[in-house]
Amino acid sequence: AFTSTCSSVHLPGYVRLAGELRARGVAAIACLAANDPFVMAAWAAAHGAAETIDMLADGNGELLAALGCAADLSGIGLGRRYRRFAAVVDDGVVRALEIEPERGVTCSSAASILNLLDSPG
């Protein structure tokens, strides 16, 4: 939460395109981060996301470990965090898991997920 890329590109993209995602059948949009619920609430408020995005805190990193998409940022004092990713989950089944291979936002952007939802198959 509150990193420059997450706050200028990743989360705002989902806020901006939430209506289009819902129009394609997306019932819920969630943002998951290895932060506490207070940080997640403040981040949602700062970006107008509280009405459109479910902000989920994984403060202990339990889901982070289970998903296997950890980035070790302990060298800069942040500990284990999520690599940026997006998942399409249908009735509890992960249909797509787009994990960013490097820094930045490409395959996990809201626009990329819209394209994925529009693709046949």
Contacts in CASP RR format, 6 or more apart in sequence:
PFRMAT RR
TARGET T0000
AUTHOR 0000-0000-0000
METHOD contacts of the structure
MODEL  1
AFTSTCSSVHLPGYVRLAGELRARGVAAIACLAANDPFVMAAWAAAHGAA
ETIDMLADGNGELLAALGCAADLSGIGLGRRYRRFAAVVDDGVVRALEIE
PERGVTCSSAASILNLLDSPG
1 7 0 8 1.000
1 33 0 8 1.000
1 35 0 8 1.000
1 39 0 8 1.000
1 40 0 8 1.000
1 42 0 8 1.000
1 43 0 8 1.000
2 39 0 8 1.000
2 43 0 8 1.000
2 46 0 8 1.000
5 84 0 8 1.000
5 103 0 8 1.000
5 104 0 8 1.000
5 105 0 8 1.000
6 33 0 8 1.000
6 84 0 8 1.000
7 43 0 8 1.000
7 46 0 8 1.000
7 47 0 8 1.000
9 104 0 8 1.000
9 105 0 8 1.000
9 109 0 8 1.000
10 84 0 8 1.000
10 105 0 8 1.000
10 108 0 8 1.000
10 109 0 8 1.000
11 31 0 8 1.000
11 43 0 8 1.000
11 47 0 8 1.000
11 49 0 8 1.000
11 53 0 8 1.000
12 47 0 8 1.000
13 109 0 8 1.000
13 110 0 8 1.000
13 111 0 8 1.000
14 21 0 8 1.000
14 29 0 8 1.000
14 31 0 8 1.000
14 49 0 8 1.000
14 52 0 8 1.000
14 53 0 8 1.000
14 110 0 8 1.000
15 47 0 8 1.000
15 48 0 8 1.000
15 49 0 8 1.000
15 52 0 8 1.000
15 53 0 8 1.000
16 110 0 8 1.000
17 110 0 8 1.000
17 111 0 8 1.000
17 114 0 8 1.000
18 29 0 8 1.000
18 52 0 8 1.000
18 53 0 8 1.000
19 52 0 8 1.000
20 114 0 8 1.000
21 29 0 8 1.000
21 110 0 8 1.000
21 113 0 8 1.000
21 114 0 8 1.000
21 117 0 8 1.000
22 29 0 8 1.000
24 114 0 8 1.000
24 117 0 8 1.000
24 118 0 8 1.000
25 117 0 8 1.000
26 117 0 8 1.000
28 54 0 8 1.000
29 52 0 8 1.000
29 53 0 8 1.000
29 54 0 8 1.000
30 53 0 8 1.000
30 54 0 8 1.000
30 55 0 8 1.000
30 56 0 8 1.000
31 40 0 8 1.000
31 44 0 8 1.000
31 49 0 8 1.000
31 53 0 8 1.000
31 54 0 8 1.000
31 55 0 8 1.000
31 56 0 8 1.000
32 56 0 8 1.000
32 58 0 8 1.000
32 63 0 8 1.000
32 82 0 8 1.000
33 39 0 8 1.000
33 40 0 8 1.000
33 43 0 8 1.000
33 55 0 8 1.000
33 56 0 8 1.000
33 57 0 8 1.000
33 58 0 8 1.000
33 81 0 8 1.000
33 82 0 8 1.000
34 58 0 8 1.000
34 59 0 8 1.000
34 61 0 8 1.000
34 64 0 8 1.000
34 80 0 8 1.000
34 81 0 8 1.000
34 82 0 8 1.000
35 43 0 8 1.000
35 57 0 8 1.000
35 58 0 8 1.000
35 59 0 8 1.000
36 57 0 8 1.000
36 59 0 8 1.000
37 57 0 8 1.000
39 57 0 8 1.000
40 55 0 8 1.000
40 56 0 8 1.000
40 57 0 8 1.000
41 50 0 8 1.000
41 55 0 8 1.000
43 49 0 8 1.000
43 55 0 8 1.000
44 50 0 8 1.000
44 53 0 8 1.000
44 55 0 8 1.000
49 55 0 8 1.000
58 64 0 8 1.000
58 82 0 8 1.000
61 80 0 8 1.000
64 70 0 8 1.000
64 80 0 8 1.000
64 81 0 8 1.000
64 82 0 8 1.000
67 82 0 8 1.000
67 85 0 8 1.000
69 82 0 8 1.000
69 83 0 8 1.000
69 85 0 8 1.000
69 99 0 8 1.000
70 80 0 8 1.000
70 81 0 8 1.000
70 82 0 8 1.000
70 83 0 8 1.000
71 80 0 8 1.000
71 81 0 8 1.000
71 82 0 8 1.000
71 83 0 8 1.000
72 79 0 8 1.000
72 80 0 8 1.000
73 79 0 8 1.000
73 80 0 8 1.000
73 81 0 8 1.000
74 80 0 8 1.000
83 99 0 8 1.000
83 100 0 8 1.000
84 99 0 8 1.000
84 100 0 8 1.000
84 104 0 8 1.000
84 105 0 8 1.000
84 108 0 8 1.000
85 97 0 8 1.000
85 98 0 8 1.000
85 99 0 8 1.000
85 100 0 8 1.000
85 108 0 8 1.000
86 96 0 8 1.000
86 97 0 8 1.000
86 98 0 8 1.000
86 107 0 8 1.000
86 108 0 8 1.000
86 109 0 8 1.000
86 110 0 8 1.000
86 112 0 8 1.000
86 113 0 8 1.000
87 94 0 8 1.000
87 96 0 8 1.000
87 97 0 8 1.000
87 98 0 8 1.000
88 94 0 8 1.000
88 95 0 8 1.000
88 96 0 8 1.000
88 113 0 8 1.000
88 116 0 8 1.000
88 117 0 8 1.000
89 95 0 8 1.000
96 113 0 8 1.000
96 116 0 8 1.000
98 107 0 8 1.000
98 108 0 8 1.000
98 112 0 8 1.000
98 113 0 8 1.000
98 116 0 8 1.000
99 107 0 8 1.000
99 108 0 8 1.000
100 106 0 8 1.000
100 107 0 8 1.000
100 108 0 8 1.000
101 107 0 8 1.000
106 112 0 8 1.000
END
